[in-house]
Amino acid sequence: MMDSGIGGLTVAKEIMRQLPNENIVYVGDTARCPYGPRPSSEVKKYTWEMARFLYNQNIKMLVIACNTATAVVLEEIQTAFDIPVIGVISPGARSAVKWTKNDRIGILGTYGTIKSKAYENSLADLRPSIISFPLACPKFVPLVESGEHAGAMAKKIVAETLVEMKNKKIDTLILGCTHYPLLQPLIEQYMGPSITVISSGDETAREVSAILAYRGELNARHEKISHSFYTTGSSKIFGQVAKEWLQDDHLLIDMIRLPRE
């Protein structure tokens, strides 16, 4: 699994819950996060560096747990690799379509994801009657990466960012960045109980399970599972959030430098 930083841990957590026998190798590019404001050429370059690093770990599937990277380079990596490669946009869109009753869906994402219209296109392909309301949230990723996602400042930033989404009459809201579920309690509190908030982790985990089962590659062994976590930035900050989110005080976090020859 790869992400621009720690956000992909929200997907990793759900995969670990649904598939407890699988070993996870995770890379978070925290040194170059966020990806959202970056040019597509940079996002592509950095994503390929992580993809090659993970491929060399003898993985059987690659999950691009970053919406910006998924929008920019998913199909290219799928074509190049001889293992299944999935992103998080299609699973998130499918989940939103399942839940909406009035076909009015809000989309929160980085500048890069919103500009790509990847969610809007995916939703339209699934149900043409859906009306999408995209909103870029540039302050959310730095907030989460700093570890300040639960305090008064986070609450203020969430309210200021989402104020224009309040009057759109949506009934479903997609968290179109894997960092955003760490802000989900604040987002749900601000938007109110009538709005269903969707993150892609649950649906992505189901897709991972279905593909591995179809290929006969599920790990049925019950030996001790060993997960590996890598970051290109501070292992201390990454470790603090990872241990809190995954509820595991014994995670081992290694710092790496990319690209690797």
One Martini backbone bead per residue (centre of mass of N, CA, C, O) as a GRO file, in nm:
protein
  261
    1MET     BB    1   0.099   0.034   0.018
    2MET     BB    2   0.012   0.380  -0.075
    3ASP     BB    3   0.106   0.724   0.012
    4SER     BB    4   0.161   1.061   0.076
    5GLY     BB    5   0.113   0.943   0.380
    6ILE     BB    6  -0.111   0.869   0.646
    7GLY     BB    7  -0.398   0.825   0.514
    8GLY     BB    8  -0.377   0.515   0.423
    9LEU     BB    9  -0.435   0.396   0.708
   10THR     BB   10  -0.746   0.386   0.675
   11VAL     BB   11  -0.725   0.146   0.476
   12ALA     BB   12  -0.543  -0.049   0.628
   13LYS     BB   13  -0.730  -0.096   0.869
   14GLU     BB   14  -0.957  -0.236   0.701
   15ILE     BB   15  -0.786  -0.462   0.580
   16MET     BB   16  -0.693  -0.580   0.855
   17ARG     BB   17  -0.982  -0.648   0.948
   18GLN     BB   18  -1.080  -0.825   0.694
   19LEU     BB   19  -0.752  -0.929   0.658
   20PRO     BB   20  -0.570  -1.076   0.908
   21ASN     BB   21  -0.362  -1.268   0.718
   22GLU     BB   22  -0.232  -1.018   0.601
   23ASN     BB   23   0.042  -0.855   0.465
   24ILE     BB   24   0.175  -0.530   0.521
   25VAL     BB   25   0.304  -0.281   0.291
   26TYR     BB   26   0.401   0.054   0.378
   27VAL     BB   27   0.395   0.381   0.209
   28GLY     BB   28   0.489   0.718   0.319
   29ASP     BB   29   0.528   1.047   0.161
   30THR     BB   30   0.587   1.282   0.387
   31ALA     BB   31   0.816   1.464   0.257
   32ARG     BB   32   0.596   1.529  -0.010
   33CYS     BB   33   0.370   1.632   0.147
   34PRO     BB   34   0.139   1.718  -0.057
   35TYR     BB   35  -0.009   1.627  -0.374
   36GLY     BB   36  -0.249   1.808  -0.466
   37PRO     BB   37  -0.074   2.080  -0.562
   38ARG     BB   38   0.073   1.920  -0.763
   39PRO     BB   39   0.191   1.828  -1.036
   40SER     BB   40   0.136   1.554  -1.226
   41SER     BB   41   0.437   1.486  -1.277
   42GLU     BB   42   0.513   1.454  -0.978
   43VAL     BB   43   0.306   1.245  -0.890
   44LYS     BB   44   0.403   1.030  -1.087
   45LYS     BB   45   0.696   1.005  -0.993
   46TYR     BB   46   0.641   0.936  -0.690
   47THR     BB   47   0.458   0.691  -0.735
   48TRP     BB   48   0.664   0.519  -0.890
   49GLU     BB   49   0.870   0.498  -0.662
   50MET     BB   50   0.683   0.342  -0.471
   51ALA     BB   51   0.601   0.111  -0.657
   52ARG     BB   52   0.886  -0.009  -0.696
   53PHE     BB   53   0.950  -0.063  -0.406
   54LEU     BB   54   0.710  -0.259  -0.355
   55TYR     BB   55   0.757  -0.464  -0.582
   56ASN     BB   56   1.042  -0.549  -0.447
   57GLN     BB   57   0.869  -0.700  -0.196
   58ASN     BB   58   0.688  -0.929  -0.314
   59ILE     BB   59   0.408  -0.860  -0.409
   60LYS     BB   60   0.048  -0.933  -0.497
   61MET     BB   61  -0.049  -0.629  -0.429
   62LEU     BB   62  -0.166  -0.294  -0.520
   63VAL     BB   63  -0.238  -0.001  -0.319
   64ILE     BB   64  -0.366   0.317  -0.401
   65ALA     BB   65  -0.405   0.529  -0.110
   66CYS     BB   66  -0.449   0.776  -0.331
   67ASN     BB   67  -0.636   0.993  -0.502
   68THR     BB   68  -0.436   1.155  -0.669
   69ALA     BB   69  -0.276   0.912  -0.781
   70THR     BB   70  -0.512   0.762  -0.903
   71ALA     BB   71  -0.592   0.986  -1.109
   72VAL     BB   72  -0.303   0.997  -1.260
   73VAL     BB   73  -0.163   0.659  -1.252
   74LEU     BB   74  -0.315   0.388  -1.241
   75GLU     BB   75  -0.331   0.278  -1.538
   76GLU     BB   76  -0.025   0.270  -1.586
   77ILE     BB   77   0.043   0.061  -1.362
   78GLN     BB   78  -0.148  -0.162  -1.448
   79THR     BB   79  -0.001  -0.210  -1.725
   80ALA     BB   80   0.298  -0.267  -1.607
   81PHE     BB   81   0.192  -0.475  -1.413
   82ASP     BB   82   0.161  -0.835  -1.293
   83ILE     BB   83  -0.039  -0.712  -1.084
   84PRO     BB   84  -0.269  -0.603  -0.891
   85VAL     BB   85  -0.418  -0.266  -0.929
   86ILE     BB   86  -0.554  -0.035  -0.693
   87GLY     BB   87  -0.783   0.203  -0.598
   88VAL     BB   88  -1.017   0.453  -0.433
   89ILE     BB   89  -1.241   0.573  -0.620
   90SER     BB   90  -1.437   0.350  -0.712
   91PRO     BB   91  -1.519   0.247  -0.428
   92GLY     BB   92  -1.630   0.521  -0.326
   93ALA     BB   93  -1.848   0.558  -0.542
   94ARG     BB   94  -2.008   0.299  -0.493
   95SER     BB   95  -2.085   0.361  -0.202
   96ALA     BB   96  -2.244   0.625  -0.257
   97VAL     BB   97  -2.459   0.500  -0.445
   98LYS     BB   98  -2.581   0.313  -0.228
   99TRP     BB   99  -2.673   0.560  -0.022
  100THR     BB  100  -2.821   0.736  -0.200
  101LYS     BB  101  -3.151   0.905  -0.247
  102ASN     BB  102  -3.108   1.202  -0.419
  103ASP     BB  103  -2.840   1.229  -0.604
  104ARG     BB  104  -2.666   1.407  -0.386
  105ILE     BB  105  -2.308   1.458  -0.405
  106GLY     BB  106  -2.037   1.504  -0.214
  107ILE     BB  107  -1.687   1.628  -0.264
  108LEU     BB  108  -1.383   1.566  -0.104
  109GLY     BB  109  -1.059   1.725  -0.184
  110THR     BB  110  -0.807   1.784  -0.357
  111TYR     BB  111  -0.707   1.966  -0.610
  112GLY     BB  112  -0.627   1.727  -0.791
  113THR     BB  113  -0.888   1.558  -0.766
  114ILE     BB  114  -1.094   1.773  -0.848
  115LYS     BB  115  -0.966   1.849  -1.125
  116SER     BB  116  -0.999   1.553  -1.253
  117LYS     BB  117  -1.300   1.432  -1.208
  118ALA     BB  118  -1.306   1.131  -1.110
  119TYR     BB  119  -1.563   1.114  -0.937
  120GLU     BB  120  -1.768   1.230  -1.132
  121ASN     BB  121  -1.723   1.015  -1.352
  122SER     BB  122  -1.781   0.763  -1.179
  123LEU     BB  123  -2.069   0.840  -1.096
  124ALA     BB  124  -2.185   0.874  -1.387
  125ASP     BB  125  -2.132   0.580  -1.473
  126LEU     BB  126  -2.321   0.455  -1.250
  127ARG     BB  127  -2.515   0.740  -1.236
  128PRO     BB  128  -2.636   0.992  -1.434
  129SER     BB  129  -2.833   1.143  -1.211
  130ILE     BB  130  -2.602   1.253  -1.066
  131ILE     BB  131  -2.512   1.517  -0.841
  132SER     BB  132  -2.220   1.706  -0.807
  133PHE     BB  133  -2.011   1.842  -0.517
  134PRO     BB  134  -1.720   1.989  -0.534
  135LEU     BB  135  -1.437   2.018  -0.283
  136ALA     BB  136  -1.168   2.183  -0.186
  137CYS     BB  137  -0.920   2.088   0.096
  138PRO     BB  138  -0.614   2.217   0.165
  139LYS     BB  139  -0.606   2.197   0.500
  140PHE     BB  140  -0.636   1.892   0.579
  141VAL     BB  141  -0.364   1.744   0.537
  142PRO     BB  142  -0.176   1.916   0.720
  143LEU     BB  143  -0.342   1.862   0.973
  144VAL     BB  144  -0.296   1.553   0.984
  145GLU     BB  145   0.019   1.543   0.955
  146SER     BB  146   0.051   1.705   1.239
  147GLY     BB  147  -0.172   1.568   1.449
  148GLU     BB  148  -0.423   1.805   1.445
  149HIS     BB  149  -0.735   1.635   1.423
  150ALA     BB  150  -0.896   1.701   1.734
  151GLY     BB  151  -0.914   2.000   1.778
  152ALA     BB  152  -1.005   2.328   1.767
  153MET     BB  153  -0.869   2.391   1.496
  154ALA     BB  154  -1.002   2.165   1.334
  155LYS     BB  155  -1.294   2.256   1.377
  156LYS     BB  156  -1.260   2.533   1.239
  157ILE     BB  157  -1.163   2.435   0.959
  158VAL     BB  158  -1.404   2.260   0.890
  159ALA     BB  159  -1.621   2.480   0.902
  160GLU     BB  160  -1.495   2.679   0.693
  161THR     BB  161  -1.486   2.471   0.452
  162LEU     BB  162  -1.809   2.355   0.470
  163VAL     BB  163  -2.017   2.589   0.444
  164GLU     BB  164  -2.091   2.552   0.126
  165MET     BB  165  -2.217   2.251   0.169
  166LYS     BB  166  -2.484   2.300   0.337
  167ASN     BB  167  -2.675   2.411   0.070
  168LYS     BB  168  -2.687   2.139  -0.137
  169LYS     BB  169  -2.869   1.891  -0.054
  170ILE     BB  170  -2.722   1.659   0.054
  171ASP     BB  171  -2.682   1.293   0.159
  172THR     BB  172  -2.378   1.264   0.050
  173LEU     BB  173  -2.022   1.219   0.155
  174ILE     BB  174  -1.707   1.229   0.014
  175LEU     BB  175  -1.387   1.115   0.111
  176GLY     BB  176  -1.139   1.215  -0.132
  177CYS     BB  177  -0.934   1.134   0.111
  178THR     BB  178  -0.741   0.937   0.328
  179HIS     BB  179  -0.716   1.162   0.552
  180TYR     BB  180  -1.018   1.245   0.632
  181PRO     BB  181  -1.110   1.023   0.845
  182LEU     BB  182  -0.963   1.173   1.085
  183LEU     BB  183  -1.211   1.403   1.047
  184GLN     BB  184  -1.497   1.269   1.061
  185PRO     BB  185  -1.623   1.358   1.332
  186LEU     BB  186  -1.624   1.664   1.252
  187ILE     BB  187  -1.782   1.640   0.989
  188GLU     BB  188  -2.038   1.510   1.108
  189GLN     BB  189  -2.100   1.730   1.312
  190TYR     BB  190  -2.136   1.963   1.103
  191MET     BB  191  -2.341   1.822   0.891
  192GLY     BB  192  -2.496   1.597   1.026
  193PRO     BB  193  -2.720   1.315   1.050
  194SER     BB  194  -2.832   1.332   0.736
  195ILE     BB  195  -2.533   1.263   0.659
  196THR     BB  196  -2.346   1.051   0.459
  197VAL     BB  197  -2.023   0.932   0.529
  198ILE     BB  198  -1.761   0.853   0.293
  199SER     BB  199  -1.525   0.597   0.282
  200SER     BB  200  -1.300   0.376   0.102
  201GLY     BB  201  -1.199   0.143   0.285
  202ASP     BB  202  -1.423  -0.075   0.287
  203GLU     BB  203  -1.449  -0.115  -0.026
  204THR     BB  204  -1.152  -0.174  -0.080
  205ALA     BB  205  -1.130  -0.428   0.095
  206ARG     BB  206  -1.338  -0.590  -0.067
  207GLU     BB  207  -1.179  -0.585  -0.332
  208VAL     BB  208  -0.929  -0.725  -0.234
  209SER     BB  209  -1.068  -0.986  -0.147
  210ALA     BB  210  -1.198  -1.063  -0.421
  211ILE     BB  211  -0.938  -1.080  -0.589
  212LEU     BB  212  -0.781  -1.286  -0.418
  213ALA     BB  213  -0.994  -1.508  -0.430
  214TYR     BB  214  -1.006  -1.538  -0.740
  215ARG     BB  215  -0.677  -1.601  -0.744
  216GLY     BB  216  -0.595  -1.776  -0.488
  217GLU     BB  217  -0.433  -1.550  -0.260
  218LEU     BB  218  -0.514  -1.609   0.007
  219ASN     BB  219  -0.416  -1.610   0.345
  220ALA     BB  220  -0.456  -1.914   0.538
  221ARG     BB  221  -0.259  -1.866   0.739
  222HIS     BB  222  -0.174  -1.868   1.116
  223GLU     BB  223   0.056  -1.702   1.137
  224LYS     BB  224   0.252  -1.457   1.206
  225ILE     BB  225   0.206  -1.128   1.152
  226SER     BB  226   0.391  -0.893   0.924
  227HIS     BB  227   0.436  -0.557   0.933
  228SER     BB  228   0.527  -0.276   0.709
  229PHE     BB  229   0.668   0.056   0.773
  230TYR     BB  230   0.706   0.350   0.565
  231THR     BB  231   0.901   0.660   0.553
  232THR     BB  232   1.025   0.980   0.423
  233GLY     BB  233   1.008   1.093   0.708
  234SER     BB  234   0.899   1.113   1.014
  235SER     BB  235   0.881   0.847   1.232
  236LYS     BB  236   0.753   0.980   1.477
  237ILE     BB  237   0.497   1.107   1.357
  238PHE     BB  238   0.396   0.860   1.209
  239GLY     BB  239   0.386   0.673   1.462
  240GLN     BB  240   0.177   0.825   1.630
  241VAL     BB  241  -0.060   0.792   1.431
  242ALA     BB  242  -0.045   0.488   1.372
  243LYS     BB  243  -0.082   0.384   1.665
  244GLU     BB  244  -0.353   0.522   1.711
  245TRP     BB  245  -0.518   0.417   1.461
  246LEU     BB  246  -0.421   0.097   1.496
  247GLN     BB  247  -0.382   0.011   1.792
  248ASP     BB  248  -0.039  -0.001   1.801
  249ASP     BB  249   0.261   0.005   1.999
  250HIS     BB  250   0.451  -0.209   1.796
  251LEU     BB  251   0.532  -0.052   1.567
  252LEU     BB  252   0.741  -0.045   1.279
  253ILE     BB  253   0.937   0.239   1.172
  254ASP     BB  254   1.077   0.327   0.855
  255MET     BB  255   1.320   0.505   0.693
  256ILE     BB  256   1.321   0.636   0.360
  257ARG     BB  257   1.465   0.676   0.031
  258LEU     BB  258   1.363   0.857  -0.256
  259PRO     BB  259   1.498   0.702  -0.480
  260ARG     BB  260   1.572   0.367  -0.570
  261GLU     BB  261   1.802   0.156  -0.738
   0.00000   0.00000   0.00000
